[in-house]
């Protein structure tokens, strides 16, 4: 009996470390700090997210960047509640509550990602000016402003109801869609146009690309930077200059705005070194337009395009990171 007891305890001593190791391997890696950012569904934000993840996970130690895929409205609420840490490429002037949220301290602006951006209703240039090289005559030669559309519903017929025109709105769930529809109603365009919402940015851009390539008229929402506004010759229709009150009434156009990096109230104190990077993290419309065009032309993923962008714009790394972290990132890129 004593021999069996000794054997039992010897076996326990041998197996305990193995058992402990097995239990530990089943637990999540508590050494990694999880950061969650919004994924609101548009390509430029997804590319900025991919760049940020590339930097955060490879220029620093012990971080993982994850994403919350939802509408911009739902993700903003999660940011306010502290369930999401970051909104990278945040179109804050589309958020009606942003001034109050900022004043209460529920959100913090970490930096300016892009210094300028535009959004609104776009048409191909040939719709207004024609294109002699393609044998296209001007279709709406006096179209300049959003209210001028009243004269041209026949130029933009709705396939399902040709007696009415068709305007392609923004994406359902995007805050821009709420504001654009207000403008549509304010200008009385509902009298002669249907406001059509497609289900995704890809569907919206494919409808524009198809019309553009065929030389057909098209009017609808888009924004800069995006791959399609970079590759196609478009004109944005004019509107009344932005003012905060008029914008909420649909009376004025979208503002030309800085796209910001916004966090919840706790992020800067919880992740100081990542906060320092994000304060320096800025790309630019020209750089992003080239990268988004590369994304479309090559069929690369957002992650592959992020690597391509940094390899072709190496100077950005030194603007964003201290020397030690920049060296780590370059070492990672050299192995990709």
C-alpha positions as CSV (number, residue, x, y, z in Angstrom):
1,X,0.0,0.0,0.0
2,X,2.8,2.4,0.9
3,X,4.5,1.7,-2.5
4,X,1.2,2.4,-4.3
5,X,0.8,5.7,-2.4
6,X,4.4,6.8,-3.2
7,X,3.8,5.9,-6.8
8,X,0.5,7.9,-6.8
9,X,2.2,11.0,-5.4
10,X,5.1,10.7,-7.7
11,X,2.7,10.5,-10.7
12,X,0.9,13.6,-9.4
13,X,4.2,15.5,-9.1
14,X,5.1,14.6,-12.7
15,X,1.7,15.4,-14.2
16,X,0.8,18.6,-12.3
17,X,3.0,20.8,-14.5
18,X,1.6,19.2,-17.6
19,X,-2.0,19.6,-16.4
20,X,-1.3,23.2,-15.4
21,X,0.2,23.9,-18.8
22,X,-2.8,22.4,-20.5
23,X,-5.2,24.6,-18.5
24,X,-3.2,27.7,-19.2
25,X,-3.2,27.0,-22.9
26,X,-7.0,26.9,-22.8
27,X,-7.2,30.4,-21.3
28,X,-7.2,33.5,-23.4
29,X,-3.7,35.2,-23.7
30,X,-4.1,37.7,-20.9
31,X,-0.7,39.2,-21.8
32,X,-2.2,40.8,-24.9
33,X,-4.1,44.1,-24.6
34,X,-7.2,44.0,-26.7
35,X,-8.3,47.2,-28.4
36,X,-11.6,47.4,-30.3
37,X,-12.3,49.9,-33.1
38,X,-15.3,50.5,-35.3
39,X,-15.8,48.9,-38.7
40,X,-18.6,51.0,-40.2
41,X,-18.4,49.3,-43.6
42,X,-16.7,51.7,-46.0
43,X,-13.4,51.0,-47.7
44,X,-11.4,54.0,-46.7
45,X,-12.1,53.3,-43.0
46,X,-11.3,49.6,-43.4
47,X,-8.0,50.5,-45.0
48,X,-7.2,53.0,-42.2
49,X,-8.1,50.3,-39.7
50,X,-5.8,47.8,-41.5
51,X,-2.9,50.3,-41.4
52,X,-3.5,51.0,-37.7
53,X,-3.6,47.3,-36.9
54,X,-0.4,46.7,-38.9
55,X,1.3,49.4,-36.8
56,X,-0.2,48.6,-33.4
57,X,0.4,44.8,-33.5
58,X,3.9,45.0,-35.1
59,X,5.6,48.3,-34.0
60,X,4.6,47.7,-30.3
61,X,4.5,44.7,-28.1
62,X,1.5,43.0,-26.6
63,X,-1.5,44.6,-28.4
64,X,-4.3,43.2,-30.6
65,X,-6.6,45.4,-32.6
66,X,-10.1,44.0,-33.2
67,X,-13.1,45.5,-35.0
68,X,-16.8,45.9,-34.3
69,X,-18.8,45.5,-37.6
70,X,-22.0,47.4,-37.4
71,X,-23.7,50.6,-38.6
72,X,-22.0,53.9,-37.8
73,X,-24.9,54.8,-35.6
74,X,-24.7,51.6,-33.5
75,X,-20.9,51.8,-33.3
76,X,-21.1,55.4,-32.0
77,X,-23.4,54.4,-29.2
78,X,-21.0,51.6,-28.3
79,X,-18.1,54.1,-28.3
80,X,-20.1,56.3,-25.9
81,X,-20.8,53.4,-23.6
82,X,-17.2,52.4,-23.5
83,X,-17.7,49.0,-25.2
84,X,-15.6,50.2,-28.2
85,X,-12.3,52.0,-27.8
86,X,-11.7,53.8,-31.1
87,X,-13.5,55.3,-34.1
88,X,-10.7,55.6,-36.7
89,X,-11.7,57.8,-39.7
90,X,-14.5,59.4,-37.8
91,X,-16.8,61.7,-39.8
92,X,-17.7,63.6,-36.6
93,X,-19.7,66.4,-38.3
94,X,-22.1,63.7,-39.5
95,X,-22.8,62.8,-35.9
96,X,-25.6,65.1,-34.7
97,X,-24.7,64.6,-31.0
98,X,-20.9,65.0,-31.4
99,X,-20.6,68.5,-29.9
100,X,-22.5,67.4,-26.8
101,X,-20.7,64.1,-26.5
102,X,-17.4,65.9,-26.7
103,X,-18.4,68.5,-24.2
104,X,-19.5,65.9,-21.7
105,X,-16.2,64.1,-22.1
106,X,-17.7,60.9,-23.4
107,X,-15.4,61.0,-26.4
108,X,-11.9,62.3,-26.9
109,X,-10.4,63.6,-30.2
110,X,-7.0,62.0,-30.5
111,X,-5.9,63.4,-33.8
112,X,-6.7,64.4,-37.4
113,X,-6.5,61.5,-39.8
114,X,-7.3,63.4,-43.0
115,X,-7.2,67.2,-43.1
116,X,-10.0,67.5,-45.7
117,X,-12.8,65.4,-47.2
118,X,-16.0,66.0,-49.2
119,X,-19.3,64.2,-49.5
120,X,-22.5,64.9,-51.3
121,X,-24.3,64.2,-54.6
122,X,-22.0,63.4,-57.6
123,X,-22.5,63.1,-61.3
124,X,-20.1,62.1,-64.1
125,X,-18.6,65.2,-65.7
126,X,-19.9,64.1,-69.1
127,X,-23.4,64.5,-67.9
128,X,-22.9,68.3,-67.7
129,X,-20.1,68.9,-70.2
130,X,-20.3,66.0,-72.6
131,X,-17.4,64.0,-73.8
132,X,-16.6,64.5,-77.5
133,X,-13.9,61.7,-77.4
134,X,-16.7,59.2,-76.5
135,X,-19.4,60.8,-78.6
136,X,-21.4,61.9,-75.6
137,X,-23.3,65.2,-75.8
138,X,-24.1,67.2,-72.7
139,X,-27.2,65.8,-71.0
140,X,-27.8,68.4,-68.3
141,X,-25.7,71.4,-69.4
142,X,-27.1,73.8,-66.7
143,X,-26.8,71.4,-63.8
144,X,-24.7,72.9,-61.1
145,X,-26.6,72.8,-57.8
146,X,-28.7,70.2,-56.1
147,X,-31.9,72.2,-56.7
148,X,-31.1,72.2,-60.5
149,X,-32.1,68.6,-60.5
150,X,-35.7,69.7,-60.7
151,X,-35.2,70.3,-64.4
152,X,-33.7,66.9,-65.1
153,X,-35.6,63.9,-63.8
154,X,-35.9,62.6,-67.3
155,X,-32.0,62.6,-67.6
156,X,-31.8,60.2,-64.6
157,X,-34.8,57.9,-65.1
158,X,-35.7,55.3,-62.5
159,X,-35.6,51.9,-64.4
160,X,-38.6,50.7,-62.4
161,X,-40.6,54.0,-62.9
162,X,-39.2,55.9,-65.9
163,X,-41.7,58.8,-65.3
164,X,-39.6,59.7,-62.3
165,X,-35.9,60.3,-61.8
166,X,-33.7,58.3,-59.5
167,X,-31.1,59.5,-57.0
168,X,-28.9,57.0,-55.3
169,X,-28.7,57.8,-51.6
170,X,-26.1,56.8,-49.0
171,X,-25.9,53.4,-47.4
172,X,-28.6,52.4,-44.9
173,X,-27.3,52.8,-41.4
174,X,-24.7,55.4,-42.3
175,X,-25.2,58.8,-40.6
176,X,-24.7,60.5,-44.0
177,X,-27.8,58.8,-45.3
178,X,-30.0,60.6,-42.7
179,X,-28.6,64.0,-43.6
180,X,-28.7,63.4,-47.3
181,X,-32.3,62.4,-47.2
182,X,-33.1,65.5,-45.3
183,X,-31.5,67.5,-48.1
184,X,-33.6,65.5,-50.7
185,X,-36.8,66.4,-48.9
186,X,-35.9,70.0,-48.1
187,X,-35.3,70.7,-51.8
188,X,-38.6,69.0,-52.8
189,X,-36.9,66.5,-55.0
190,X,-39.3,63.8,-53.8
191,X,-41.9,65.4,-56.2
192,X,-40.1,64.0,-59.2
193,X,-37.3,61.7,-58.0
194,X,-37.2,58.4,-56.1
195,X,-34.5,58.2,-53.4
196,X,-33.0,54.7,-53.8
197,X,-30.8,53.1,-51.1
198,X,-28.5,50.3,-52.1
199,X,-27.3,47.8,-49.5
200,X,-23.6,48.4,-49.5
201,X,-20.8,50.7,-50.7
202,X,-19.8,48.1,-53.2
203,X,-23.3,48.0,-54.8
204,X,-23.4,51.8,-54.9
205,X,-20.0,52.1,-56.6
206,X,-20.8,49.3,-59.0
207,X,-23.9,51.1,-60.1
208,X,-21.9,54.3,-60.7
209,X,-19.1,52.4,-62.5
210,X,-21.5,50.6,-64.8
211,X,-23.3,53.9,-65.7
212,X,-19.9,55.7,-66.2
213,X,-18.5,53.0,-68.5
214,X,-21.7,52.9,-70.6
215,X,-21.9,56.7,-70.8
216,X,-25.2,56.8,-69.0
217,X,-26.4,59.5,-66.6
218,X,-26.1,58.8,-62.9
219,X,-26.5,61.0,-59.8
220,X,-25.9,59.8,-56.2
221,X,-24.0,59.9,-53.0
222,X,-20.3,59.5,-52.7
223,X,-17.3,60.9,-50.8
224,X,-13.6,61.6,-51.0
225,X,-11.3,59.9,-50.6
226,X,-12.6,56.7,-52.3
227,X,-11.3,54.6,-55.1
228,X,-14.2,55.5,-57.4
229,X,-13.8,59.3,-57.0
230,X,-10.1,58.9,-57.5
231,X,-10.5,56.9,-60.8
232,X,-13.5,58.6,-62.4
233,X,-14.0,62.2,-63.5
234,X,-16.9,63.3,-61.3
235,X,-18.5,66.6,-60.3
236,X,-20.0,67.2,-56.9
237,X,-23.2,69.2,-57.1
238,X,-23.1,72.5,-55.1
239,X,-25.3,73.2,-52.1
240,X,-25.7,76.0,-49.6
241,X,-22.5,76.4,-47.5
242,X,-22.6,74.3,-44.3
243,X,-23.9,75.7,-41.1
244,X,-24.8,73.5,-38.1
245,X,-28.5,74.5,-37.8
246,X,-29.2,74.5,-41.5
247,X,-27.5,71.1,-41.9
248,X,-29.8,69.5,-39.5
249,X,-32.8,70.9,-41.4
250,X,-31.5,69.7,-44.7
251,X,-31.0,73.3,-45.9
252,X,-27.2,73.2,-46.4
253,X,-24.7,70.8,-47.8
254,X,-22.2,68.6,-45.9
255,X,-19.2,70.3,-44.4
256,X,-15.7,69.9,-45.8
257,X,-14.4,68.3,-42.7
258,X,-11.3,66.9,-41.0
259,X,-11.7,63.1,-40.5
260,X,-10.7,62.5,-36.9
261,X,-9.5,59.7,-34.7
262,X,-11.9,59.5,-31.7
263,X,-11.7,57.4,-28.6
264,X,-13.9,56.7,-25.6
265,X,-13.1,58.7,-22.4
266,X,-10.8,56.0,-20.9
267,X,-8.6,55.1,-23.8
268,X,-5.8,57.7,-23.5
269,X,-5.0,56.7,-19.9
270,X,-5.4,53.0,-20.6
271,X,-3.1,52.8,-23.6
272,X,-0.7,55.8,-23.5
273,X,1.8,54.6,-26.1
274,X,-0.9,53.7,-28.6
275,X,-2.5,57.0,-27.9
276,X,0.8,58.8,-28.7
277,X,0.9,56.9,-32.0
278,X,-2.7,57.8,-32.9
279,X,-2.0,61.5,-32.2
280,X,0.6,61.4,-35.0
281,X,-1.3,59.0,-37.3
282,X,-2.2,61.0,-40.4
283,X,-2.3,59.9,-44.0
284,X,-3.8,62.4,-46.6
285,X,-6.3,62.4,-49.4
286,X,-3.8,61.9,-52.2
287,X,-2.1,58.9,-50.5
288,X,-5.4,57.3,-49.7
289,X,-6.8,57.8,-53.2
290,X,-3.8,56.0,-54.6
291,X,-4.1,53.2,-52.1
292,X,-7.9,52.8,-52.7
293,X,-7.3,52.7,-56.4
294,X,-4.6,50.0,-55.9
295,X,-7.2,48.1,-53.7
296,X,-9.7,48.1,-56.5
297,X,-7.4,47.5,-59.5
298,X,-5.5,44.6,-58.0
299,X,-8.2,42.9,-55.9
300,X,-5.8,43.0,-52.9
301,X,-7.2,42.8,-49.4
302,X,-7.2,45.8,-47.1
303,X,-4.4,44.2,-45.1
304,X,-2.3,43.7,-48.3
305,X,-3.0,47.2,-49.4
306,X,-1.9,48.5,-46.0
307,X,1.5,46.8,-46.5
308,X,1.7,48.2,-50.0
309,X,0.9,51.7,-48.8
310,X,3.7,51.7,-46.2
311,X,6.3,50.2,-48.5
312,X,5.5,53.0,-51.0
313,X,5.3,55.8,-48.4
314,X,8.0,54.8,-46.0
315,X,8.4,58.4,-44.7
316,X,5.1,58.1,-43.0
317,X,6.6,55.6,-40.5
318,X,9.0,58.1,-39.1
319,X,6.3,60.7,-38.8
320,X,4.1,58.3,-36.7
321,X,6.6,56.4,-34.6
322,X,9.7,56.8,-32.4
323,X,12.9,55.3,-33.9
324,X,12.7,52.0,-32.0
325,X,9.1,51.3,-32.9
326,X,9.7,52.4,-36.5
327,X,12.6,49.9,-36.8
328,X,10.3,47.1,-35.5
329,X,7.7,47.9,-38.1
330,X,10.2,48.1,-40.9
331,X,11.6,44.7,-39.9
332,X,8.1,43.2,-40.0
333,X,7.4,44.7,-43.4
334,X,10.7,43.3,-44.8
335,X,9.4,39.8,-43.9
336,X,6.1,40.2,-45.6
